[in-house]
Amino acid sequence: MSGLNHPPSKSVSTANQSIQPQSYHVNSLGHACIGDMDLTELARTYGTPLYVLDAETFRSMAQTYTSALTEHYPESSLVLYAAKAQMNMGICKLAESEGLGLDVVSGGELYTAIQAGFPLENVFFNGNNKSIDEIELALHHEIGRITVDNPDELALVHKVAQKKGVKAQVLLRVSPGIECHTHDYIKTGQLDSKFGFNLSDLGPVMERITGEYKETIELKGLHAHIGSQIFEVRPFDDLIETLLNIYYNIRENYNGLTLTDINLGGGLGVAYTSNDDPMNVEKTIAHIAERLVAYANNLKYPLPRLMMEPGRSMIANAGVTLYTLGSSKSVPGIRKYVAVDGGMGDNIRPALYQADYSAIVANKANRPFDETVTIAGKYCESGDILIKNLELPAVEPGDFLLVFGTGAYNYSMASNYNRVPRPAVVLIEESEAHLLVRRENYEHVAALDVIPSYLLNPEPKADPAVQ
Ligand SMILES: *Cc1c(COP(=O)(O)O)cnc(C)c1O
């Protein structure tokens, strides 16, 4: 499905370049708001920690991707939201309402899409070690494409498809030898990555697809995802040339076999702090589309359907997390710690890869800064520090901390470490707040525990002291 059914957005969103959600503002009480919701009120109503999503930001990013592709790419296109960034059934419906497809990477994500009634022809299944059960689920529901990662997995898809008597619609994920870091990239002949077919293995794989697997595998195109939090467009230029050269060679060597899909992955960056300078999505998509058209024309290759798979840039800046501030501790001459009622259980990114965040006090959003503090989580790990050296107005227990940019890879990586229940997720659309995920309670935390019966009524041990 292309973005053609969807009216172009009124304005081009630069939401991924802004730390705050689109509808963020401060009201006359000096309280931070999203849409018409006062976040201080929201924290009191739903409790903290609380994940909050701004529908306007998500929608405007979705419209920016789809309208940029529709405008700049003359063939059809599809934007697949990379659901691993944050997924629940409500977000599936939100994505569907914007005409997006979904990129899922596990049976659990696929199941969520199925339960949400998502149009499954627009679901693509990625991942480097799909199980037989996951492949069966995908083929049973006739999802759009299975993106196959390696020769073993291709053999498995072939087997399952053969057993079911169906033909799998497949993309091959390749490892194109383009590695992105945040601010620079390198091209390597031999990329050391757990993902994707090595380019040197494609020959034998094509032999199988056009021979032994002819009845079970329908190759639709290639997929590559070169990295995340990418800040420059040049790696995409190289990616387009690398992939289209393979398309050309396949057509030359396999009876004119013409691939009809190309999936360039996701990875566009977002602003977490004022140090980040991410690319404008509209301009980046325009550039990518123009390069693809130019290079395909150069090779006289018919334009394939173009797919992009953004996760972070679609939802990171739509999300914020609200915490209640609690105890503090000053280490004289070194720093002052202020603790929140969450931490690495709801946001592992600072501990996992030193990710930086911006934050304010939601109920003191207009006050000038008084002090520099370090925000500590409540989990039993010294590394559970959310933000170092954050400037804040004078704070007291009961104030609400608002951390920006927590829409991507926060809830989806959340854990019950220390048996802390996971927070709720609330979506704000205009003046309404809607619950997307209920808050866990202690019963949920212990719900799957089983006490083996032999431990329930143990034989009382003889007490040597009594005898
Ligand atoms: C993670 C991932 C994405 C999304 O990456 P972002 O950096 O969040 O845009 C897209 N495609 C694949 C295959 C991925 O693994």
The ligand as a MOL file (V3000), in Angstrom:
LIG
                    3D

  0  0  0     0  0            999 V3000
M  V30 BEGIN CTAB
M  V30 COUNTS 15 15 0 0 0
M  V30 BEGIN ATOM
M  V30 1 C 15.8100 -1.3780 14.8400 0
M  V30 2 C 15.4780 -1.5270 13.4130 0
M  V30 3 C 14.8490 -0.4960 12.7320 0
M  V30 4 C 14.5410 0.8510 13.3600 0
M  V30 5 O 15.7020 1.5370 13.7010 0
M  V30 6 P 15.5840 3.0270 14.2890 0
M  V30 7 O 17.0030 3.4290 14.5320 0
M  V30 8 O 14.7970 2.9420 15.5400 0
M  V30 9 O 14.9350 3.8520 13.2500 0
M  V30 10 C 14.4950 -0.7120 11.4070 0
M  V30 11 N 14.7450 -1.8890 10.8060 0
M  V30 12 C 15.3600 -2.9040 11.4490 0
M  V30 13 C 15.5990 -4.1720 10.7440 0
M  V30 14 C 15.7470 -2.7630 12.7610 0
M  V30 15 O 16.3690 -3.7780 13.3740 0
M  V30 END ATOM
M  V30 BEGIN BOND
M  V30 1 1 1 2
M  V30 2 1 2 3
M  V30 3 2 2 14
M  V30 4 1 3 4
M  V30 5 2 3 10
M  V30 6 1 4 5
M  V30 7 1 5 6
M  V30 8 2 6 7
M  V30 9 1 6 8
M  V30 10 1 6 9
M  V30 11 1 10 11
M  V30 12 2 11 12
M  V30 13 1 12 13
M  V30 14 1 12 14
M  V30 15 1 14 15
M  V30 END BOND
M  V30 END CTAB
M  END
